[in-house]
Amino acid sequence: MYDKDMETDGYTGPGKVANVLAESQGDRRDIRVLDVAAGTGLCGEELSKLDFCNVDALDASQDMLDVAKTKNVYKNFIKEFLGSNRLGIDDDSYDAVIGSGLFATGHVKSDCLEQLIRIVKPGGAICLAIRENRLQTNEGCKDLESRMAALQSEGLWQQVSREIFPAYSSGDDGVVYLYTVL
Ligand SMILES: C[S@@+](CC[C@H](N)C(=O)[O-])C[C@H]1O[C@@H](n2cnc3c(N)ncnc32)[C@H](O)[C@@H]1O
């Protein structure tokens, strides 16, 4: 149902983050990737098309993880809430984190970024996408870019690219961010 709605909506976020991450990686087959707020697994499906073979899914909803499981593109399924709370994942566990459609009021907020950085190895990548107009209009997203910049000032990560792209969802532009963890 969600996947059909997203198809009708022309939602391109998962394909975009997967491509941006793929372009930043040399040998992508074995790098360990975590799809955060994975939902029904659309990002995992896109990563699979690009030959990523070592991808885990994290979501707060068991129902969503159960749907993601049916896609046969993930290795492990992690039911965790993304926020300022410490995730039950060791430091430096992943080569990359990917996420699309996660930042919104009532969903994921910028307070989870430190945890995402903590679980990615130094030199690893974090690639996230959001609908561009949410940055101005959505209470949960208004501080996203200032928080991203603050974490860069603190020396935790470095922005590689920030690209506005057309037709993220419902014809609206999206923004895709790529960071290197320091
Ligand atoms: C709009 S869906 C996006 C799913 C997928 N990434 C995609 O692009 O289709 C948002 C997902 O975030 C999950 N979610 C919302 N808030 C969360 C949180 N704080 N921690 C973890 N998952 C959360 C929801 O359960 C839902 O599966």
Ligand as a Chemical Component Dictionary entry (heavy atoms), coordinates in Angstrom:
data_LIG
# 
_chem_comp.id                   LIG 
_chem_comp.type                 NON-POLYMER 
_chem_comp.pdbx_formal_charge   0 
_chem_comp.three_letter_code    LIG 
# 
loop_
_chem_comp_atom.comp_id 
_chem_comp_atom.atom_id 
_chem_comp_atom.alt_atom_id 
_chem_comp_atom.type_symbol 
_chem_comp_atom.charge 
_chem_comp_atom.model_Cartn_x 
_chem_comp_atom.model_Cartn_y 
_chem_comp_atom.model_Cartn_z 
_chem_comp_atom.pdbx_ordinal 
LIG C1  C1  C 0  7.963  8.107 5.456  1  
LIG S1  S1  S 1  8.658  6.580 5.998  2  
LIG C2  C2  C 0  10.112 6.502 4.979  3  
LIG C3  C3  C 0  10.566 5.110 4.803  4  
LIG C4  C4  C 0  11.679 4.874 3.767  5  
LIG N1  N1  N 0  12.951 5.397 4.190  6  
LIG C5  C5  C 0  11.308 5.405 2.405  7  
LIG O1  O1  O 0  12.037 6.247 1.877  8  
LIG O2  O2  O -1 10.288 4.958 1.862  9  
LIG C6  C6  C 0  9.313  7.006 7.588  10 
LIG C7  C7  C 0  9.746  5.814 8.429  11 
LIG O3  O3  O 0  10.389 6.306 9.586  12 
LIG C8  C8  C 0  10.045 5.517 10.689 13 
LIG N2  N2  N 0  10.272 6.349 11.859 14 
LIG C9  C9  C 0  9.613  7.477 12.200 15 
LIG N3  N3  N 0  10.154 8.028 13.304 16 
LIG C10 C10 C 0  11.183 7.209 13.668 17 
LIG C11 C11 C 0  12.143 7.249 14.693 18 
LIG N4  N4  N 0  12.189 8.259 15.561 19 
LIG N5  N5  N 0  13.040 6.260 14.760 20 
LIG C12 C12 C 0  13.048 5.255 13.852 21 
LIG N6  N6  N 0  12.174 5.171 12.841 22 
LIG C13 C13 C 0  11.259 6.142 12.743 23 
LIG C14 C14 C 0  8.612  5.129 10.444 24 
LIG O4  O4  O 0  8.269  3.951 11.169 25 
LIG C15 C15 C 0  8.595  4.935 8.947  26 
LIG O5  O5  O 0  8.881  3.589 8.617  27 
# 
loop_
_chem_comp_bond.comp_id 
_chem_comp_bond.atom_id_1 
_chem_comp_bond.atom_id_2 
_chem_comp_bond.value_order 
_chem_comp_bond.pdbx_ordinal 
LIG C1  S1  SING 1  
LIG S1  C2  SING 2  
LIG S1  C6  SING 3  
LIG C2  C3  SING 4  
LIG C3  C4  SING 5  
LIG C4  N1  SING 6  
LIG C4  C5  SING 7  
LIG C5  O1  DOUB 8  
LIG C5  O2  SING 9  
LIG C6  C7  SING 10 
LIG C7  O3  SING 11 
LIG C7  C15 SING 12 
LIG O3  C8  SING 13 
LIG C8  N2  SING 14 
LIG C8  C14 SING 15 
LIG N2  C9  SING 16 
LIG N2  C13 SING 17 
LIG C9  N3  DOUB 18 
LIG N3  C10 SING 19 
LIG C10 C11 SING 20 
LIG C10 C13 DOUB 21 
LIG C11 N4  SING 22 
LIG C11 N5  DOUB 23 
LIG N5  C12 SING 24 
LIG C12 N6  DOUB 25 
LIG N6  C13 SING 26 
LIG C14 O4  SING 27 
LIG C14 C15 SING 28 
LIG C15 O5  SING 29 
# 
